[in-house]
Every structure is written in C-alpha cells, then in structure tokens.
Amino acid sequence: MKRPANTNILFITADQLRYDSLGFTGHPLVRTPNIDRLAAGGAFFDKTFVQCAVCAPSRACMYTGRYVHNNRVRFNEVPFGEGERTIADYYSEQGYRAALVGRTHFTPITETYGFEYYAYYDGLPAKDSYSSYPDYLRRCGYSEEDIRYRYWPKELEPLPGQEAYPENLIEAFYPSRIAEEHSDTAFLTDEAIRFMEETGDRPWMLHLSYWKPHLPFIVSAPYHDMYDPADVPMPTLAPGELDRKPPLQKLFREERRGNFLEDEKLLRQVRAVYYGMITQLDDHLGRLFAEMRRLGVSDNTLIVFTSDHGEYLGDHYMVEKELFYEQAIRVPLIVHMPGVVPPGRFDGFVESIDILPTCLEASGISLPPALDGRSLFPLMRGTANDWRSEVYAEWDFQYYRSRRQLGLRPDQCKANMVRDARWKYVHYSDQPDELYDLERDYEEHVNLADHPDCAEVVRDMKDKLLKWRMRSEDKGPEVDLTFATYLRDPWASAERKG
C-alpha cells in the first residue's frame, strides 16, 4: 500500500481512558459511535499496554519511543533526560509543522519540547497562566470565580486546600458550571480544527491531548445524566483482596481516595459520569473528523487514537491508576489511514513505545536506532518476524506518601512488570512480589507469587525481566568503531609485514 506524499499525523490521546469503556471493546452501556467507526475502518490493537500507568511517564514513552528507564521521566513534572528527543523533534527536522493542543504534564512548562505550535492546557487551575483556556472563558462571559472553580459544582462551596476539585469525589452528583460548548473538551477540539485550517498545505504533526475522562468526575449537561447510575456495570471485588497483596497497596488505596468508593451510590454515580465524559469526547471527535473531511485532509492523515493509561473506577477497591492491574495498564489503540493501514483486529502484544516508530514509518522517516519501540506496520502486513511475546512496564513510587509510611528510601521504590499471554509478574525492590494467572484469574485477585507450585514460573519471569533490562538499558545510537585502535589485531598486522 502506497503512502501518500506529505502524510499528516494526528496523534490523539485521551487521559485515563479504560480499554473496556468503549463500544467496540464491548462495553454494554457506553456509546462511542465515532471511535467505533474509526476502529472499524482502521487497525485495532487488542493487546496494547502502556509502559507506566502515570500520566507524564506514559506520555514520555510515547513521545520518545523509549522505556522509562531510558527517557528518565519517572513521574509527573520530572524532566526528560539530557538530550532526549521527542516526536516533535523528529517531525520538525523534516519540515513538518509540529503542534501540541492540550496537556503534557511535562516540566518545565515553558519548554515546548520541539513543538512549533504549542496550545497548552493541563486541566489544573494552578497552571492556568500557561494556557489560553481561561481567557477563552472570560471572552465567553464567565466570572473569575467560575473560571477558578470550574471543576467545583456551583451547588458546593470550595474548600481551602481543594481549590482544583473536591477530594471526596462528590462533584460527580452535579453538572459542570461550564456550558458544554465551552468545556475543555470542546475548546481543545476547536483549537485542533483552527490549527489544521491555519496550516494549509504544509505537512503537519498534531498531538491532540485531551484531559478527559480524567477526574474530577464532572461534566456538562447533557452528558452529566446521560447514563443512569442504576444501569452501570459494577466491579467484581474479592473481599480481603488487598490483605494478600504487598502492604503498599492498602496505603496507596487510601492515598488515592479509593476509600470513598465504599459508598455504592457514589461509586455508581462516578461510573455514570465517567461514561458521560467518554461520550462527550466521542461526540467532539465526530465533529473533528467531519471538519477534516471538509478540509480535505482525511485521506492523507494517519490517525492514532489511544490513552496514557486506564482508571480503576472501584476495581481492586481503588480509584485513579498506577500499579500494574489490567484496568490501569491496558489501553485502546487504533491506527487509521485509508489505503495505507489495513483494517482489522490485531492481537499481537503492543507497547505504547511502538506509536512513534509507527508514525515515523508512515511518514517515510528513518527510525533512529535509539528507539526501544517497533513499527506496527510489519504486524499489520503479516510480515513481522520474531514479534514480542510479552510486554513490560515500570513504576517509581518514591513520590507518594505511601512509601514514607512504609519507611522506604527513594531507591527502595522501584517496581517492574512483565506480562505474557498467561502470567503477570511484578517485582518490587523492597515489597513482596506479585504473580497472577490470567487464564484462571483475569481479575488478578489471587497473588500466587509465594505459592510453591509457581516457583518455577516466578524464576522464569524474573529471568525475563533481567534480560529485558539488560537489552534495553541506556540504549543509544550505534557508533562505528571500525577504526578504533583497540579493535585492531596487532598479530595479523605483524604477519602481513613478515
């Protein structure tokens, strides 16, 4: 299949979107007709996993095509390692107009990371001075109070220290004070359309980075009450589950406010609003795709749709993300381009670091040897040799209060995961390990790491982790050492002289 000249790249990320919360992935309630059509006409990668279930580290892996231990972005607001190159750098060098619309969670905020067009919006009011969204709301007639407390319902009084949004998730019971047409999802979509209109015939690469359906769990009408809380599917829980897991997990649950979801009414409402945010996102993507057809850029644009991680929504008694459960690390991934991407469902293991090399190949740009990821085109064409049989992820939890409660030093807060078709193994530097048999216990309720019948499995999985780190550690450009002195054979030289 021939690649059109001047292929554009539209890289769309939702934030905190679960794999199983879309129509085409089988959700019984959520309506996502536009994303479903994108998947039907493109390639859907059914087993896609992020390399860290935290916003900035996951995005850094997508931007660089490199694992966390190589790009060095271990947590939100942690800078890239020195000399790290991003997707924007690669495309800018080729004459593309590289653009970001939305959030990055990177530091420093004033750094543009190779983007020529930079319309930043991180969601949190504390970072409003770096975004044009507050000025947009002012032009739409909103008061300073409405702008500052836009994720607090009008019906509630904001609490000191919780200016961004309520910590007890109570916002889920109320619609947003911001009208739907002025929501951040609508605003970011408008900005993306404006960028495409302004750029004209010049090839472009746009990362459209939505904040939703990330919490707070609040959305404008009509999406606020679009789904009846009584109808939402509820998590399958195992009483006492966390008693049999590493001690970190109970503390982490409390730190991340999972205890509030013991209230079934609140949990149902949170889930219903989360689903409403997803349908809102889908509706605006439908609007975006229609504008792309009007502008005549649909046929020469590679569209990639994914998420930086999932959301627990009460599974494992938790909310938010992190750790390594399927609800956090498995994400949807769609790649779409008429005549270039063969439509179909592909079940090979995919890592989010594969997104950058896939985009580069679609654009005819050579893949740098420092990349850890692999282009997905061989997988799509059926020509992939020796494709991976497992996926890997990392997490550095030194930045959480939980580690201080455990008395752990920062160097004791590393965790690595390997997951294959049957087993998932998590190795902590100073916590008990985890092992799950995904064929018999897909919900990951029963930790088998200490089970005597699984000792050999644990050894095999540890061996995989070790070899993975050794293969990928500090991967850099290949250097030609043909003429290095220490590579010459002095005896051969002497024989030639004789």
N, C-alpha and C positions, 0 to 999 in steps of 0.2 A: 504494500500500500504506500503510495507516494505522499510525502509530506509537502503541504502547500508552502510556497515561499512566504517568508515573514510570518511564521507561525506565532500568534499571540499566546500568552499563558495567563489563564485566570485560575488562581490558586485560592480556593475558598475554604476557610476553616470556621466551624462553629466552635464554641467553647463549652466544654463539659457535656458533650452530646453522647449519650449512650448508644452503643451499637444496636441494641434491641428496641430502640424507641422511634423507629421509622416504619412506614407502611410496608416497604419492600423487604425489610428484615423480619417481618412477621408480627409487628405489634398489633394487637386486636382492636385498639381504640384510636391511636394517633393517626390523623390524616395528613399525609405529606405527598400530594399528587405530583408536584413539580420535581421533587427529589426522586420520586419513584420513576418518573419518565426519564430523568437523566440517567438513572441506573439501567433502565430497560434499553436505552439506546447506546450505552457505553459498557465499559468493563467494570464489574464489581468484584472487589477482592474480599472474599468472605472471611478470611483469617488474617486480619490486619491488626497489628499491635504496636502501641507506642513504646518508646524506649525509656520513658519516665512519666508517671502519672501526676505530674506537676506542670503548671502552665508554661513557664519560661524554659525549663529544661527540655520539655517535649517540643516546643516550637524551635528551640535552638538546634535540635536534632534534625528537624525538617529543613531548616534554613541552610544547614551546613552539610547534610548527608553524612554526619559523623555522630558516633556514640557520645554520651555524656562525658565519659572519662577522657575523651579526646577534645571536645569543644569547651569543656570546663564550666559550662553553665549548670551548676549543681542545684540551683534554687532560683526562685523569683528574685529579681534585682541583682543577681550575680553576673558580672560582666563576662563577655567572651574571653577565651584565652587569647594571648597576644598573637596577632597575625591571622586570626581566624577569618575565613572568607564565607560570605553568605550568598544565597540565591541572587540577591540584588547585585552583588559584585560581579558575578558571572555574566548576568544579562546586560548590565551597564557597559561592560567591556565590549560587548557585541553590538552596541549601538541601540539597544532597546531602551525604552523609557520605563524604568523600574519604579513601581509605586506600591506604597502601603496605605491602605484605608482600614483603620481600626486599631486593634491592640497588639502589642508585642510582649509586654511585661519585662522588657529588657532595660538594663541600666548601663550607661547614663541615658536618660530620656532624651536629652538634647542630641545624642548621636543618631544619625539617620541610617547607619548600617548599610550604606551603598545605595539607598533609595534616592532617586531624583525627586519624586513626588511623595510627600510624607504627610498624610492626613491622620494624625494620631488620635486615638480615643481609647483609653484604658478602662473606662467604666467607673472608676472610683472618683468621687468628687474631689478628693485630696489632690488629684493630678489634673484638675480642670484647667489650670493655667497653661497647660501644654496642648490643649485641644480647642478646636473651633466650635464644638457642640454647644457649650454654654452660651456663646454669642448667638448661635443659631436660635436657641431657645429664647433669648432676650428679644431677638427680632420677631419671634412668634408671639410675643406678649406675655411671657411667663415672668413672674416676680423672682427676685433674688432668693426668697425663701423656697419657692418651688424648685428652682434650679439646684440649690444646695441640698435640699432634702428630697430630691426627685425619686429616690428609692424607698422613701418613707411614705406610707399612705397618709392622705390628708386627715383621716379619722384618728390618727395616733400622734401623740406628742413625742418628738425625737428626744432620745435620752443622751445625757452627756457621755462622751466616750464611744457612742454608737451612731455618730452622725451619718455614716455611709448607709447603713441599713440596720434593722433590728437584729440582735444576736439570737433571739429565740424563735426566729422563722415566722413570727406572727404576721408578717406582711402578706403572707400567702392568702389571707382571708379578704383582702381588699384589692380593688383595681388600682392601677397606677394613676397618679395625679397628672401625668403627661399623656396627652391625647395620642392615639395610635399613630396618626400620620406624622407626629413629631417624635416618636420613640427613637431610641438609639439605633434600633434595627432598621427603621425607615430611613433615618439620617445617613447611616453608613451605605445603604443601598443607593440613595441619591448621590452620594459622593462618588461611588464607583461609576455610576452612569455618567456623571459630569466629567470624570477623568477620561472615560472612553470617548466622549464627544470632543473633548479638547485635544486629544492626542492625534486624532485623524488617521492618516495613512502610516504613520511611524509605528513600527512594531513595538509592542508593549508587554510587560510582565506585571501583573497586578496581584498582590496578595490582599484579598478582601477578608478581613479578620473580624468576624462578628464576636460580640461579647456574650450574647445569649446562646443557649439557655443556661448559662452560668447563673448561680444565685447572685443577688437576692431573688426569691421566688415571688416576683411581682410583675404583672404585665397589664397592658391597657385593655379596656373593653374593645371588642367583644371577646378577646381571647381569654380574659380572666375567668369567665364562667362558661367557656366553650365545652368543657368536659366535666361531667358530673362526678364529684368525688366518690359517690357510691359505686360507680362503674369501673374505677381504675383497678388494674391488677395489683395485688399486694405481694410483698416479698415473701419468699419461703425461708422461714427462720428456724434455727435449731437452738432451743433453749440451752443456755450454758455454753454456747459455742466458743465464746471468747475466753472462757476459763481454760480451754485446752489449746490456746494459741499463745504466741510469745507475749510476755507481760506488756510490751509496748502497745499492743492493740487496744486493750481496755483504756489505757491512759489516752491514747490517741483519739478514741471514740469520744471521750469527754472533752478533750481539747477542741475537737471539730464539731461539738454540739449535737452529736448523734443522740444524746440522752433525751432531747426534746421530742424525738420521733417515737418515744414510747406512747405518746398520745395518738391513738389511731385516727381520731378526727383530724388532727394536724397533719399526720402523715398522708392521709388521703387527699387533703387539700393541697399539700405541697406537690404531690404527684400530679394532680389535675392541672395545677398552674404550670408546672414544668412542661407538660404536654401541650398546653396552650402556647407557651413560648416557642415550642418547636413548630407548631402550625403557623404561627406568626412569621417565623423565619422562612418557612416554605413558601408562604404567600409572597413575601418580598423577593425571594429567589425567582419565583414565577414572573414577577414584574421585571426583574433584571434580565432574565433570558428573553423576554419579549422585546425589551429595548435593544438587546444585542442583535436580534433578528432585524429590527428596524434600521440599525446602524450598518448592517451588512457584515458583521464580524463573527457571526456564529460558526460559519464553515471553516474559518482559518484560525480558530481559537481552541487550544487544548484546555479543557476544564477539569480541574482536580477538586474534588469535594471530600473533606474529611473533618476530623475533630482532634483536638490536642489531647483529650482523654475523656473518660466517661464520668459518671456520677452514681453514687451508691443508692440514693433515694430510699434508704432504710434497709437495704440488703446488708447482711452482716452487722445489723444494728447501727449502721453508720450513715453519715451524710458527707457530701463532698467527694474527694478522690484519694490519691496517694495509695500506698501499699501496692499489692500486685494481684488483687482479685480481678476476675474477668470483667466485672462491671466498671472497673477503673481503667484497665489497660487495653481492652479490645474496642476498636472504633470502626465506623464505616469508612470505606474508601472507594470512591468512584472516579474513574478516568474516562473522559468522553471527548471524542473528536470525530466527526463524520468522515469516513473514508480512510482514516488513519488508525483509529483504535477499534479493533474487532469487538463487537458486543458479546457479552457472555458473563457467566459467573465463574470465577477462578478461585480454587480452594487451596492453592499453594500458600505456605507461610510467607507473610509480607511484614516488613518492619517500616515504620514511618520514615526512616532514613532513606528508603527507596524512592521517595517522592522527588527529591532533587535530581538524581540521575535520570529518572524517567522524563522529567521536564526537559533536561538538557538534551537528551537523545531526540526528543520530539522536535527540538529547535535546531538540530544539527550541530550542537556544540559538543566538543570532545569532553569526555569525562575525566576530571582530574584524578590522578592516582591516589590522592589523599582521602577520597571518599570511602566510607565504610559501606554505604548502601549500594544496591544494584538496580539497574534499569529494569522495569517491569515489562518492557516490550518483548524480550525473549519468552517470558512466561505467557504473555498474551498470544504470541505467534506459535507456541508449542515447540520452540527451538531451545528452551533453557536446558542446559546440561548441569548436572550436579546442583540442583536448586536446594536451598536450605531446608532442613528437616526440623528446625526448632527456631524459636525467637528468644531474644534476650532483652532484659530491662534492668535499670538501676534506680536506686533511691538513696539520697543522702539526707538523713533526718536530724542532723545536728542543729537545724534551725528551729526546732519545735520545743515547746515547753516540756513535752513528754520525756525527752531524753534527759533533761535536768532532774526530773522526778525520779528517773531510774539511776541517777548518779553517773551517767555516761559522759566521757570526754568526747569532743568532736570526732576524733579519729576512731571511736568505737561505734559510729553511727552509719556505717555503710551496709547496704543490702544489695544483692544481685539476684536476678531471677532467670531461670531457663525454663521454657515450656515447649514440649513436643506434642505429638498427636495424643499421647495418653497421660503424661505426667507433667506436673508443675512443681518445681523445686525452688525454694527461696533460701539463700544462705545469708545470714547476718554475721557481722564481725563479732558481735557480743550479745546476741539474743538466740534463743532456741530456733532451730531450722524449721521450715515448713515443707511438707510434701503432700500433694493431692493427686489422687487417682481420678482423672477427669472422665474416664469411661464409666466409673461406678458412682462418682460423687462430683458431678459437674458444678454443683453449688458450692463446693470447696468448704464443706462443714467439718470434715474429719481430717485432722492432721496426722499423717502416717509417718512422719519423719523418724520417730523413735520406735516404730513397730519392727520387731525383729525380722519379719518376713520381707521387709522393704530395705534391709541394709544394703543389699547389692544395688538396688535402684538408686539409693542415695549416693553411693560411691560413683556410679556411672554419671549421675547428674553433676556431682562435684567436679568430675573429670572434664565434663563438657564446659562448665563454667571456667575452669582454669585454662583450658585450651583456647576458649573464646577470648579471654582477656590477653593471653599471650599473643594471639594472632592479631588482635586489633589495637593493642596498646601503643599509643604515640605513633600511630600510622601517619606517615608523611610522604612527601614526594620522593619518587625514585631518583637516585643520584648515579650518574655514570662514573664508575671508578676504574674504567679500563686502564687508565694511565697512572693509577695510584702506585707509588713506589713499592709499598708492601705487598702488592699483588703480583709483582714480577718474580719470575723464577730465576735466581742467580745461577743455579747449576746448569739450567738449559742454556743460559747466555754463555757460560764458560765452555760448554760443549761445542756451541756454534763457532766460538773463536778457535777451538782446537781443530 
